[in-house]
Amino acid sequence: MKNHKVKLNVISSASQVIIIGLVYFFLYKYLLTQLNIELLGVWSVVLATSSLANLANFGISSSVVRYVALYSTENDVEKIKKLVFTSGLFLLGLFTFLSAVIYPFAGFILKLAINEKHINIALSILPYSLICLITNAVAGVFSSVLDGLQKNYIRSLVFSASALFLLGTTILLTPRFGLKGVAMAQVAQSIFSLIGCLLLVIRTIKYNPFKWNWNKPIFKEIFSYGMKFQVISLFSMFNEPVTKALLAKFGGLAFTGYYEMANRLIMQVRGVIVNANQSLIPVLINKGKENHDHWLAFYKKTFYSVFMIALFIIGSVYLGSNVFSIIWIGHDEKAFSNIVTILSFSIFINLLCSPAYFSVLADGNLNILIKSQFWIAAINLVLGISFGLFYNGYGIVIAGFLSILFGTVYLTINFHKSKNTSLNYIISGTNIKLFTLMSCIIFTAKHFINGQLFTLQIQIGLVCLTLFIYTLVFFYSYILNRLPQNIVNAIPVFKSKKNAI
């Protein structure tokens, strides 16, 4: 793949997440005025309950990205068409069956987390959530085809447009139908995404969705890879329903609602980096076919980019958590700000292993990921229940942080062992000093802002001033890491015997 296309895919993937993040910012602010924080908590729990069907999707969509990329390098378009039909038909049948199984038992599950006052509205929006689940599963196949063909920029346009469509339909339907109107808008959005991705695949590979193209050997191939990936997804997706159910039980629906908003904010920010990395899977597959040195150089460059961008973006979110609360919720909600703080630490650590995570996916050797996700799920469940009993909602959020910390460290160490590569190759003295310097800036500014009774305008001004200083340090470090090593060593603050990343 040419460099300009790689950059286009990365930028478009990041832009998609930013646009969707802005849409959800305005969407949640609108819903808080039209509904209330408890109904937002109900919505969050229902979405988590319906997502239980994802526990049995066999990792097909993720397999599609990898095998489309492989078939594309072989210039075998017919294989790609058979792959699309086989995976799409399988997921359509599977998720329809799973939704039919989940629906009769959903009432029992929801009653464990939601009080009697809100159980009826929760059950009324469940069918819409299940329809979204089926539609999004099939749409995921077609979007994965575009990713595998290295046309992420086209997929990004569809999902960005669908997010704007969601906002418009929500504003249109919520005043009349309430929370059910939000669910209806989500169904409309999922159909929009499905049609958009399908039409693009039809145009790109001349795909005929009405032609029978089931292929048993291809199904076995993607099923074999997908089963391992599904085990990873099982542990990963297990966390959200468990966390939200425990939050509703021990922290209350209002706390769950604030968690939903804080988590949405931090996950959208995380998605900017993760989506950009995910778009590099086809590139990693191609690099892996060349030689180890080429792959290692690319991995090193990717890690450095993730480190720099995550440090800047996550630090900015942490610094501005109070401002986000005032603008989004209408007042400085301590629960929201505190949750954002904990999640910021958690997601920054998690992002550092994303280059390793996607490298493992590209290699196809998923055993390391299976073990790391198992530990995350197990620790989250055990500590979540234990901490929830003693520390209520905050205990559950902290349990999630500790589980991700352990899983991330486990994955990174074992991945480097599998590649016979020392961690010192990516963790340089320069990066440690940079992290320390930027952390001091952000913590000092945060402590100062929290310790004073500033107006919103002054808080925004202080945040902007800090971010300006933060940006100067960020770009100074970026330029520094581009300079020859003899010049770097002449700078006392960053003097190091090791090469900078």
Secondary structure per residue as TSV (DSSP state, phi and psi in degrees):
chain	resnum	aa	ss	phi	psi
A	1	M	-	360.0	138.0
A	2	K	-	-72.7	151.8
A	3	N	H	-60.2	-38.9
A	4	H	H	-66.1	-31.4
A	5	K	H	-74.1	-36.5
A	6	V	H	-60.6	-47.6
A	7	K	H	-62.7	-40.2
A	8	L	H	-61.9	-43.4
A	9	N	H	-65.0	-42.8
A	10	V	H	-64.5	-47.1
A	11	I	H	-64.9	-42.7
A	12	S	H	-66.7	-37.9
A	13	S	H	-65.0	-42.5
A	14	A	H	-66.6	-40.7
A	15	S	H	-63.5	-37.6
A	16	Q	H	-58.6	-45.6
A	17	V	H	-66.7	-37.4
A	18	I	H	-63.7	-45.5
A	19	I	H	-62.1	-45.9
A	20	I	H	-64.0	-37.3
A	21	G	H	-62.2	-43.3
A	22	L	H	-64.4	-39.3
A	23	V	H	-61.1	-46.0
A	24	Y	H	-69.4	-28.0
A	25	F	H	-60.4	-51.5
A	26	F	H	-70.3	-34.1
A	27	L	H	-63.3	-48.3
A	28	Y	H	-68.4	-37.6
A	29	K	H	-62.6	-40.7
A	30	Y	H	-65.6	-43.8
A	31	L	H	-66.1	-31.9
A	32	L	H	-64.9	-32.8
A	33	T	H	-80.8	-33.9
A	34	Q	H	-83.4	-34.9
A	35	L	S	-115.1	-129.3
A	36	N	-	-158.8	172.7
A	37	I	H	-66.3	-30.9
A	38	E	H	-69.0	-40.1
A	39	L	H	-66.3	-32.0
A	40	L	H	-65.0	-36.6
A	41	G	H	-65.8	-38.7
A	42	V	H	-61.3	-46.5
A	43	W	H	-57.5	-43.8
A	44	S	H	-61.7	-44.1
A	45	V	H	-67.7	-40.1
A	46	V	H	-63.9	-42.9
A	47	L	H	-61.7	-40.2
A	48	A	H	-66.8	-37.5
A	49	T	H	-66.3	-47.1
A	50	S	H	-65.3	-28.3
A	51	S	G	-70.2	-6.9
A	52	L	G	-59.1	-27.1
A	53	A	G	-62.9	-25.9
A	54	N	G	-65.5	-14.8
A	55	L	G	-67.3	-8.1
A	56	A	G	-131.9	35.7
A	57	N	S	-90.1	-0.1
A	58	F	T	60.9	17.9
A	59	G	T	62.2	25.9
A	60	I	H	-63.7	-46.7
A	61	S	H	-59.6	-40.2
A	62	S	H	-68.0	-34.6
A	63	S	H	-64.5	-36.5
A	64	V	H	-59.7	-43.5
A	65	V	H	-57.8	-47.9
A	66	R	H	-65.4	-45.8
A	67	Y	H	-78.8	-28.5
A	68	V	H	-63.4	-42.3
A	69	A	H	-61.9	-41.5
A	70	L	H	-66.6	-46.5
A	71	Y	H	-65.6	-31.8
A	72	S	H	-66.4	-38.8
A	73	T	H	-66.1	-22.8
A	74	E	T	-91.8	-2.2
A	75	N	T	58.2	36.3
A	76	D	-	-104.6	84.1
A	77	V	H	-67.9	-35.1
A	78	E	H	-63.1	-37.8
A	79	K	H	-64.9	-39.1
A	80	I	H	-62.7	-43.0
A	81	K	H	-61.3	-42.3
A	82	K	H	-66.9	-36.8
A	83	L	H	-63.3	-44.1
A	84	V	H	-62.8	-49.4
A	85	F	H	-63.8	-46.5
A	86	T	H	-61.7	-48.4
A	87	S	H	-70.1	-39.5
A	88	G	H	-64.4	-45.8
A	89	L	H	-65.0	-40.8
A	90	F	H	-61.9	-47.1
A	91	L	H	-68.1	-34.8
A	92	L	H	-60.9	-49.4
A	93	G	H	-66.1	-41.8
A	94	L	H	-64.0	-49.1
A	95	F	H	-73.1	-29.1
A	96	T	H	-64.4	-43.8
A	97	F	H	-64.3	-46.0
A	98	L	H	-64.4	-38.9
A	99	S	H	-63.7	-39.6
A	100	A	H	-65.2	-31.9
A	101	V	H	-76.4	-42.0
A	102	I	H	-68.9	-39.7
A	103	Y	H	-53.9	-47.9
A	104	P	H	-64.2	-26.5
A	105	F	H	-99.2	-3.9
A	106	A	H	-64.8	-34.6
A	107	G	H	-58.5	-42.6
A	108	F	H	-64.6	-42.2
A	109	I	H	-64.5	-46.0
A	110	L	H	-65.3	-35.0
A	111	K	H	-66.1	-21.8
A	112	L	H	-70.1	-26.3
A	113	A	H	-114.4	-24.1
A	114	I	S	-114.4	137.0
A	115	N	-	-74.4	167.2
A	116	E	H	-59.9	-29.5
A	117	K	H	-60.1	-34.1
A	118	H	H	-113.2	2.7
A	119	I	H	-66.2	-35.5
A	120	N	H	-65.8	-44.0
A	121	I	H	-66.9	-34.1
A	122	A	H	-63.8	-43.9
A	123	L	H	-68.4	-30.3
A	124	S	H	-70.9	-28.4
A	125	I	H	-95.5	-7.8
A	126	L	H	-59.4	-44.8
A	127	P	H	-57.4	-38.3
A	128	Y	H	-65.0	-38.8
A	129	S	H	-64.4	-38.3
A	130	L	H	-70.2	-36.6
A	131	I	H	-62.8	-42.4
A	132	C	H	-59.5	-40.0
A	133	L	H	-60.0	-46.7
A	134	I	H	-64.5	-47.8
A	135	T	H	-63.6	-43.9
A	136	N	H	-67.2	-32.0
A	137	A	H	-62.6	-45.1
A	138	V	H	-70.7	-41.6
A	139	A	H	-60.7	-32.5
A	140	G	H	-62.0	-31.0
A	141	V	H	-64.9	-48.6
A	142	F	H	-68.3	-36.8
A	143	S	H	-68.8	-33.5
A	144	S	H	-66.1	-33.4
A	145	V	H	-61.7	-44.7
A	146	L	H	-63.2	-38.9
A	147	D	H	-64.0	-45.5
A	148	G	H	-64.0	-29.4
A	149	L	T	-86.0	6.1
A	150	Q	T	63.5	35.6
A	151	K	-	-114.7	45.5
A	152	N	H	-59.8	-32.6
A	153	Y	H	-63.2	-32.2
A	154	I	H	-73.1	-44.6
A	155	R	H	-59.0	-38.3
A	156	S	H	-63.0	-37.6
A	157	L	H	-62.5	-41.1
A	158	V	H	-64.0	-48.9
A	159	F	H	-70.7	-31.4
A	160	S	H	-66.6	-43.6
A	161	A	H	-64.6	-37.7
A	162	S	H	-67.3	-32.9
A	163	A	H	-65.6	-43.1
A	164	L	H	-64.5	-36.7
A	165	F	H	-63.5	-40.1
A	166	L	H	-60.9	-45.1
A	167	L	H	-61.1	-45.6
A	168	G	H	-63.6	-45.8
A	169	T	H	-69.5	-31.9
A	170	T	H	-65.0	-45.6
A	171	I	H	-62.4	-33.2
A	172	L	H	-74.5	-39.5
A	173	L	H	-97.0	-28.2
A	174	T	H	-63.0	-42.7
A	175	P	H	-58.2	-28.8
A	176	R	H	-92.0	-39.5
A	177	F	H	-111.6	-3.5
A	178	G	T	67.8	-140.0
A	179	L	H	-61.8	-31.4
A	180	K	H	-63.7	-32.8
A	181	G	H	-63.7	-35.7
A	182	V	H	-63.4	-43.7
A	183	A	H	-64.0	-40.2
A	184	M	H	-64.2	-39.0
A	185	A	H	-64.3	-36.5
A	186	Q	H	-66.7	-36.4
A	187	V	H	-62.6	-45.3
A	188	A	H	-61.0	-39.8
A	189	Q	H	-64.8	-43.0
A	190	S	H	-64.6	-37.1
A	191	I	H	-67.2	-40.7
A	192	F	H	-57.6	-46.8
A	193	S	H	-64.6	-42.2
A	194	L	H	-61.0	-49.1
A	195	I	H	-64.1	-42.7
A	196	G	H	-61.2	-48.2
A	197	C	H	-67.2	-39.1
A	198	L	H	-61.4	-46.1
A	199	L	H	-63.0	-37.1
A	200	L	H	-69.1	-38.4
A	201	V	H	-66.8	-41.1
A	202	I	H	-57.9	-43.0
A	203	R	H	-72.6	-37.1
A	204	T	H	-73.1	-45.5
A	205	I	H	-117.6	14.2
A	206	K	-	55.5	46.4
A	207	Y	-	-82.1	134.7
A	208	N	-	-108.7	104.6
A	209	P	T	-68.5	-14.5
A	210	F	T	-95.8	-3.2
A	211	K	S	-89.6	129.0
A	212	W	-	-68.4	118.9
A	213	N	-	-136.1	27.1
A	214	W	-	-63.5	134.2
A	215	N	-	-133.6	113.3
A	216	K	H	-65.3	-45.4
A	217	P	H	-59.5	-40.9
A	218	I	H	-66.1	-39.4
A	219	F	H	-60.9	-42.9
A	220	K	H	-62.8	-37.3
A	221	E	H	-66.2	-49.9
A	222	I	H	-73.4	-29.1
A	223	F	H	-68.2	-39.6
A	224	S	H	-62.8	-47.6
A	225	Y	H	-68.5	-42.5
A	226	G	H	-64.9	-32.5
A	227	M	H	-63.0	-41.7
A	228	K	H	-66.1	-42.6
A	229	F	H	-65.3	-32.8
A	230	Q	H	-66.0	-35.0
A	231	V	H	-61.0	-40.6
A	232	I	H	-62.2	-45.6
A	233	S	H	-65.2	-36.4
A	234	L	H	-56.6	-50.3
A	235	F	H	-67.4	-39.2
A	236	S	H	-66.7	-48.9
A	237	M	H	-75.6	-18.3
A	238	F	H	-63.6	-28.5
A	239	N	H	-66.0	-42.6
A	240	E	H	-64.3	-52.4
A	241	P	H	-60.0	-39.5
A	242	V	H	-63.9	-47.9
A	243	T	H	-61.2	-46.3
A	244	K	H	-71.4	-35.1
A	245	A	H	-65.6	-43.1
A	246	L	H	-66.8	-37.7
A	247	L	I	-63.3	-44.3
A	248	A	I	-64.5	-35.6
A	249	K	I	-73.8	-49.0
A	250	F	I	-98.5	-25.8
A	251	G	I	-104.3	-19.6
A	252	G	-	94.3	160.8
A	253	L	H	-66.8	-34.5
A	254	A	H	-64.4	-44.9
A	255	F	H	-62.8	-39.3
A	256	T	H	-62.3	-39.2
A	257	G	H	-63.1	-42.8
A	258	Y	H	-66.9	-36.6
A	259	Y	H	-62.6	-42.2
A	260	E	H	-58.0	-44.2
A	261	M	H	-68.4	-45.4
A	262	A	H	-64.2	-42.3
A	263	N	H	-66.5	-39.4
A	264	R	H	-61.1	-42.8
A	265	L	H	-62.0	-51.9
A	266	I	H	-71.5	-32.2
A	267	M	H	-73.4	-31.4
A	268	Q	H	-67.0	-39.9
A	269	V	H	-65.0	-44.0
A	270	R	H	-59.7	-39.1
A	271	G	H	-62.6	-27.9
A	272	V	H	-57.7	-42.9
A	273	I	H	-82.5	-43.1
A	274	V	H	-64.9	-45.0
A	275	N	H	-62.4	-38.2
A	276	A	H	-63.4	-40.8
A	277	N	H	-67.8	-40.0
A	278	Q	H	-62.0	-33.2
A	279	S	T	-67.5	-11.3
A	280	L	T	-92.0	-0.7
A	281	I	H	-56.0	-48.3
A	282	P	H	-59.3	-34.9
A	283	V	H	-67.3	-42.1
A	284	L	H	-63.5	-36.1
A	285	I	H	-63.0	-44.5
A	286	N	H	-66.3	-40.7
A	287	K	H	-63.9	-37.0
A	288	G	H	-64.0	-25.4
A	289	K	H	-82.2	-12.7
A	290	E	H	-84.0	-91.8
A	291	N	-	-153.5	166.9
A	292	H	H	-62.4	-38.2
A	293	D	H	-64.7	-41.3
A	294	H	H	-63.4	-43.6
A	295	W	H	-63.1	-44.1
A	296	L	H	-63.8	-40.3
A	297	A	H	-64.0	-40.6
A	298	F	H	-67.7	-41.2
A	299	Y	H	-62.9	-43.4
A	300	K	H	-61.3	-44.0
A	301	K	H	-64.7	-39.8
A	302	T	H	-65.5	-43.5
A	303	F	H	-61.0	-44.4
A	304	Y	H	-60.7	-42.9
A	305	S	H	-62.6	-44.0
A	306	V	H	-63.4	-43.8
A	307	F	H	-58.3	-49.3
A	308	M	H	-64.4	-48.6
A	309	I	H	-69.0	-41.4
A	310	A	H	-63.8	-41.6
A	311	L	H	-60.7	-41.0
A	312	F	H	-72.9	-50.9
A	313	I	H	-70.9	-48.5
A	314	I	H	-65.5	-38.3
A	315	G	H	-61.6	-37.6
A	316	S	H	-66.5	-41.1
A	317	V	H	-64.8	-44.8
A	318	Y	H	-59.0	-45.2
A	319	L	H	-62.6	-40.0
A	320	G	T	-94.6	15.4
A	321	S	H	-59.6	-39.7
A	322	N	H	-66.8	-39.6
A	323	V	H	-66.3	-42.5
A	324	F	H	-57.4	-41.7
A	325	S	H	-62.6	-47.1
A	326	I	H	-63.9	-43.4
A	327	I	H	-73.1	-40.9
A	328	W	H	-82.6	-46.9
A	329	I	T	-94.2	-29.5
A	330	G	S	110.6	-10.2
A	331	H	S	-156.4	168.6
A	332	D	-	-79.6	90.0
A	333	E	-	-85.6	112.1
A	334	K	H	-62.2	-37.5
A	335	A	H	-60.2	-45.0
A	336	F	H	-62.4	-48.8
A	337	S	H	-63.9	-40.0
A	338	N	H	-67.2	-39.4
A	339	I	H	-65.1	-42.2
A	340	V	H	-59.4	-40.8
A	341	T	H	-60.2	-49.0
A	342	I	H	-64.5	-44.6
A	343	L	H	-66.4	-30.8
A	344	S	H	-62.7	-46.6
A	345	F	H	-60.9	-44.7
A	346	S	H	-62.2	-48.3
A	347	I	H	-72.3	-33.8
A	348	F	H	-60.9	-46.3
A	349	I	H	-62.6	-42.7
A	350	N	H	-63.4	-37.6
A	351	L	H	-65.8	-28.8
A	352	L	T	-64.2	-21.2
A	353	C	T	-97.7	2.4
A	354	S	H	-63.3	-37.6
A	355	P	H	-61.0	-39.9
A	356	A	H	-66.3	-40.9
A	357	Y	H	-59.2	-50.5
A	358	F	H	-74.6	-25.6
A	359	S	H	-66.5	-39.6
A	360	V	H	-64.0	-41.8
A	361	L	H	-61.2	-40.9
A	362	A	H	-67.0	-36.8
A	363	D	H	-70.2	-31.8
A	364	G	T	88.3	-0.4
A	365	N	-	-97.1	96.4
A	366	L	-	-98.6	4.2
A	367	N	H	-59.7	-37.1
A	368	I	H	-63.3	-43.1
A	369	L	H	-65.4	-39.4
A	370	I	H	-59.3	-46.1
A	371	K	H	-66.6	-42.7
A	372	S	H	-65.8	-41.4
A	373	Q	H	-69.1	-32.3
A	374	F	H	-61.7	-46.6
A	375	W	H	-64.9	-37.7
A	376	I	H	-62.1	-47.5
A	377	A	H	-64.3	-44.1
A	378	A	H	-65.5	-46.6
A	379	I	H	-65.9	-40.1
A	380	N	H	-61.4	-42.1
A	381	L	H	-68.1	-51.3
A	382	V	H	-65.6	-49.9
A	383	L	H	-69.5	-32.7
A	384	G	H	-60.5	-47.1
A	385	I	H	-66.1	-45.0
A	386	S	H	-64.6	-50.1
A	387	F	H	-69.8	-33.0
A	388	G	H	-63.1	-36.7
A	389	L	H	-65.2	-32.4
A	390	F	H	-103.9	-31.4
A	391	Y	H	-122.5	12.6
A	392	N	H	57.4	-141.5
A	393	G	H	-62.7	-39.2
A	394	Y	H	-63.7	-34.5
A	395	G	H	-60.6	-36.9
A	396	I	H	-70.2	-40.0
A	397	V	H	-65.2	-41.1
A	398	I	H	-66.1	-37.4
A	399	A	H	-60.1	-41.2
A	400	G	H	-62.1	-40.4
A	401	F	H	-61.7	-46.5
A	402	L	H	-65.5	-36.7
A	403	S	H	-66.9	-41.6
A	404	I	H	-68.1	-37.5
A	405	L	H	-58.6	-48.3
A	406	F	H	-66.1	-46.0
A	407	G	H	-62.8	-38.5
A	408	T	H	-66.7	-46.2
A	409	V	H	-62.9	-42.1
A	410	Y	H	-61.0	-47.3
A	411	L	H	-62.6	-47.7
A	412	T	H	-62.9	-46.2
A	413	I	H	-63.5	-46.8
A	414	N	H	-72.3	-30.9
A	415	F	H	-65.0	-43.8
A	416	H	H	-66.6	-33.9
A	417	K	H	-63.5	-41.6
A	418	S	H	-65.4	-25.7
A	419	K	T	-99.3	4.2
A	420	N	T	53.3	42.6
A	421	T	-	-124.0	128.8
A	422	S	-	-73.0	146.9
A	423	L	G	-63.3	-24.9
A	424	N	G	-62.8	-18.1
A	425	Y	G	-66.1	-29.6
A	426	I	T	-112.7	-19.2
A	427	I	-	-104.7	96.7
A	428	S	-	-99.2	163.5
A	429	G	H	-60.1	-34.8
A	430	T	H	-61.2	-44.5
A	431	N	H	-67.5	-36.8
A	432	I	H	-64.2	-43.0
A	433	K	H	-66.3	-39.0
A	434	L	H	-62.9	-45.3
A	435	F	H	-60.5	-43.4
A	436	T	H	-63.4	-44.7
A	437	L	H	-63.7	-49.0
A	438	M	H	-69.2	-33.2
A	439	S	H	-65.5	-41.5
A	440	C	H	-61.2	-41.9
A	441	I	H	-61.1	-48.3
A	442	I	H	-71.3	-40.6
A	443	F	H	-68.1	-40.8
A	444	T	H	-62.9	-46.0
A	445	A	H	-64.3	-41.8
A	446	K	H	-63.7	-44.0
A	447	H	H	-63.4	-40.3
A	448	F	H	-66.0	-45.2
A	449	I	H	-64.5	-43.2
A	450	N	H	-68.1	-27.2
A	451	G	T	-84.6	-1.9
A	452	Q	S	-123.0	153.4
A	453	L	-	-93.2	70.4
A	454	F	-	-85.1	151.7
A	455	T	-	-73.3	167.6
A	456	L	H	-59.4	-42.3
A	457	Q	H	-62.0	-41.9
A	458	I	H	-68.7	-39.5
A	459	Q	H	-60.7	-44.8
A	460	I	H	-62.4	-41.1
A	461	G	H	-62.5	-42.5
A	462	L	H	-67.4	-39.5
A	463	V	H	-62.4	-45.3
A	464	C	H	-63.2	-40.2
A	465	L	H	-63.6	-44.6
A	466	T	H	-62.8	-42.5
A	467	L	H	-65.6	-30.9
A	468	F	H	-65.2	-46.8
A	469	I	H	-62.9	-43.4
A	470	Y	H	-57.6	-42.8
A	471	T	H	-66.1	-39.8
A	472	L	H	-60.6	-44.7
A	473	V	H	-64.1	-41.0
A	474	F	H	-59.1	-51.3
A	475	F	H	-74.1	-30.2
A	476	Y	H	-61.4	-43.8
A	477	S	H	-66.0	-38.7
A	478	Y	H	-61.3	-45.9
A	479	I	H	-65.4	-40.4
A	480	L	H	-57.7	-42.2
A	481	N	T	-74.5	-8.1
A	482	R	T	-94.1	-12.6
A	483	L	S	-81.0	156.1
A	484	P	-	-59.8	151.1
A	485	Q	H	-64.1	-30.9
A	486	N	H	-66.3	-31.3
A	487	I	H	-74.9	-39.9
A	488	V	H	-60.0	-43.4
A	489	N	T	-67.0	-16.6
A	490	A	T	-81.1	-11.9
A	491	I	S	-92.6	111.9
A	492	P	G	-56.7	-41.2
A	493	V	G	-62.1	-35.8
A	494	F	G	-108.1	13.7
A	495	K	-	-61.9	127.1
A	496	S	-	-151.7	145.4
A	497	K	S	-75.8	-18.2
A	498	K	S	-96.6	152.7
A	499	N	-	-66.7	142.9
A	500	A	-	-73.7	158.6
A	501	I	-	-75.7	360.0
